[in-house]
Amino acid sequence: MSFIKPLLIAVLVILTVLIIVKANRFVTDTPEQKADNNPPDTKPAEPPMQGPIEFFLVYVGRRVPVTHYPFTIGSRNDNDLIITDSTVSRQHAELFRKNGQVCLRDLGSLNGTIVDNVPRSEIPIVGGERVQLGTTVLQIERAMDDVSDDTQFIRR
């Protein structure tokens, strides 16, 4: 019976060491290991702006500039435009470039993407489109080209 007490102490010491080693390994993961441990819902840092702003999305009275592509739209907090509407999917749609043209693509949303009253899975964007995501309506506006100070007006 006298050997049970030292045996229990040894087991507790081993368990404590294992817990400390595991905790230390968790804290000192390499960047590659940390990347593997990140949940898929995390979004990388926003990419830098890719040229001049071509479009604005008008949502709830706000004009949101499309600063990069792909530009994601949905109800999840990691989208570029977050829509607080239960009928909008977490990742509902995106604006992206295809063959030098900006397009809108539905990302497999439950309620679909309707552009100018027609359901669409993918469509080129020119500006002026009315886009319905769930029950939310957005307007796509083309950004105005800057007018330089050198512009001369001819009076007729």
Secondary structure, DSSP 4 states (H G I P E B T S, - for coil): -TTHHHHHHHHHHHHHHHHHHHHHHHHT--HHHHHHHS-TT--PPPPPP-SS--EEEEETTEEEE--SSSEEEESSTTSSEE---TTS-TT-EEEEEETTEEEEEE-S-SS-EEETTEEESEEE--S--EEEETTEEEEEEEPPPPPPTT--PPP-
